[in-house]
Amino acid sequence: MTFTLSNCKPALTGVVSLLLASFNLNAQTIIPVETANNAMVLQVAKNKDLGIVYFGKKLNNQQEYIQIQSQYKQPEDYTNQLNSAYTSSGSRNLVEPAISVTHADGNNSLDLKYVSHDLKKISDDVSLLTVLMKDPVYNFEVTLYYKAYYKNDVVEQWSVISNHEKGTVTLQKFASANLHIQAKSFYLTQYHGDWAKEMQPEESKITHGIKTLDTKLGTRANLFQPSVFMVSLDKPATEDEGSVLYGGLEWSGNFRTDLELDPQDNLRIISGINNYASPYALKPGLALTTPAFWYTFSDHGKGDASRKLQSWARNYKILDGKGSRLTLLNNWESTYFDFNETKLAELLKDTKKLGVDLFLLDDGWFANKYPRNSDHTGLGDWEENKQKLPNGIASLVKEAQNNEVKFGIWVEPEMVSPKSELYEKHPDWVIKQPKREEYYYRNQLVLDLANPKVQDFVYSILDNLFTKNPSLAYIKWDCNAVIYNAYSAHLGKDQSHFYVEYVQGLYKVLERIRAKYPTVPMMLCSGGGGRVDYAALQYFTEFWPSDNTDPLERIFMQWEYSYFYPAITSSNHVTDWGRQPIKYRTDVAMMGKLGFDIVVSKLNSRDLQFCQDAIKTYNSIKPIIWQGDQYRLANPREGSIASVLYLDEAKSSGVMFNYLVNNRYDEKSRLPILLKGLDAGKKYTVKEINLYPDAKSRIDGSKTFTGDFLMKIGFNPDVNSNRTSVVLKIDEIK
Ligand code: GLA
């Protein structure tokens, strides 16, 4: 059977020409969304339904996409809507919808039909496809957006929902994206957690019905579950093998992802803002833009998928993703709330002595009527505490300058303590039920960011700090409480937009901050990893994965985070958590953005010497860790050794971190660890670095190995109970 191409749209030039084009075969328009390796193919049926006819590796010949479905003899789809590209509800559809509405006349039906599509080339690498869909009965439209990042095989998908009816339409569900995937079976990797236990993975075979990943916490949304997940096709993917999709929502509030194994045994994925308690009233003439759902796909396993995603994140998503970062000394665990100018002056000297770039003053520096001497009081009163800091932040910034280090500060601007002047002055700014007892998370409440006055206030906290202290060089933005008793006095009788408007309000504040202070580094913290996603990371340079800094725990946690976020975003501090020696703790923290939160003056001279040397070593290798490709070599969940390699783009310099993660008798690296990503034809030396003072390496750094050898035979870092942490530098011999 031969197909002829008719009505083919003019081909685009360059990379994008392969990326997206549409063509019309037998009166069925085919719209492939292609990236370097993958394709998601939309098809407009004769009745103008828009379906997904293929998701997976792209074909050499686009015209063959039309033949794919004839090769599937799955049970009948009664409505031909199971593969809908954006499933509506209340008409023929029988499964989980992406969108569900109530029209002004009370009618619940919606049926979206293809109207037109358009393709824009944004750059050589990026293109944007829009597909306009319209209901034939109601004047209601949805435009689907597909932003394709060619090289990194990443697609962002969202919808713009427009009400052209005469009355208000209530959106009962309003997802960003709807995927449809065919495979023999599907395996979901999802994450759960709690404070200090972030990113615990679970993998399970997806069974029929719906699996929902969601959060209803409002703020600190990821505390129990982040939106990131993986789906392996046919069999669980490994690091180097198997087909795997990664996805996540760019939204820092309530999200919901439904994974439905449908009656045909195909997987439908629908992701967006959680519609929980949020029927959205869309007034006539208005449109709602949903947040982007990102996904990437690889048929070469999890490692390939995460390297592509990390590269995309650095290039397109994270604020200053290709830039530099500051090493720091934080005082949280060394002082908690108990400090004064004299103590801080000492810590500033220690910052210099240690050799890091910046001192970060944590919680406890503010509030006078209800001084912030514990986590019960003072949030909201952002004036310097006169007892602790009689000369204000300005004198500390100056003192930092005297010590030739930079100065950064902690804020938690979205929050308020019940004991605070802010609460007394503006009880209506606080999220709480008017007639119910207050209920606290970490003894505090959340401010109502749906209220523009609160947005102004939150903005002013940062703006004042910067205005008074222009050389303030770093912000740690914390967010410790979840939302209980969700109620906005500002929204009054109509609370249904509360959760959505909170997040929109937060982004408005962050937009304003970034408009005025575009580059100052900011850490996204939420009592640990309660809030990290690719919407927030557009305003932040890094995030705080967890308050749990026990290095053994961190090896596991950072491993899981690394599937989704590059090392440059991961703030890792050396603290007193855990029982491992300082070298082990520092090595683990080096696999990201290094910081310290220890009492430097209490370090013995050799530990101090080690830290000082380690920071110098780190400064020499950080470009590889931050910008290089990451290869997870030995999984701590599968054996006694964890091993991770960062390799520069030229494949000429790498850093390999190796740890003993099991302290049972005689555990060690028995077998060589296979390296990855090297150039087989190049020759390399492998030298141990970051040694403890006077320690002698057991590795002979003068030997040379081909990349071929290191990738086929491997290298043994000689990790054992006397050498629990070994860092190796790999360098090409030119
Ligand atoms: C949260 C953060 C910590 C610290 C404290 C301060 O728990 O995760 O790093 O900043 O708040 O109260």
Boltz pocket constraint, residues with backbone or C-beta under 6 A from the ligand:
constraints:
  - pocket:
      binder: B
      contacts: [[A, 332], [A, 362], [A, 363], [A, 375], [A, 410], [A, 478], [A, 480], [A, 525], [A, 526], [A, 527], [A, 528], [A, 544], [A, 547]]
      max_distance: 6.0
